[in-house]
């Protein structure tokens, strides 16, 4: 059974993290890249937003009888498109954030600072939309 309270709590957390992240959107690339504290805060916020979205995706998919559990995190977004919660094109775009999350979490690749910096605005745009789609789904 879909736990709407779990999802709402996760969405509330994502939305509060997006508000904090918005405070960094007007910083320059140099400001973020050269300031250890700012860089670390942005890293952690991005990681937390993406992780909570993945938790939501996995929960919805696990409770759906329409699709199989995906093999990886990126596929959880396309899974939500398959069950008509996210538009296909949007799911393809937002799923790219999983690659950034993997780099931040596992540190198996050098972080491209320009991509990292651009991800601030990308995340604000994409995850604001994501929250709206998820809330629309649990209200229906």
Phi, psi and omega in degrees: 000134181295125180268092184294328179294319176302313181295314179300318179297318178295318178297316178301319179294314178301314181296322178290324177292323177298323177297318178292316179300324180301334177294347181255356187293335180265001175287151177279165175304315181298319179299316181289313185293328186263350182254107184305315183295312180298315181300314182294320178296313180298317178305309184295320178297312179302314181300316182293319179299310182296317179299318180293323176297319178297322176299316179297311180305311182297321180295313181298315181295319180298329181270352180272141177261003187271337182220161177277159177293128181295161181281335181214173184297319181302321181290346178293329178289317178292330175298320178292331175290322180297327179260019170064032175266322176243145172295145184304310182299318178297318181297324178293320180291310185291333181295340178296336180295339179296324177298317177296316179303316180296320178296317180294317184285313188263345179048041181267001181214145177295135181285124175280111187299325180292317177296317178301312180299314180295335181292341178299305181291323177300315181296315179302316181290307186294315185282340170293315177296316181305312181301319180297317179297317182293315179297322177299318180296315184284345176277339183278000000 
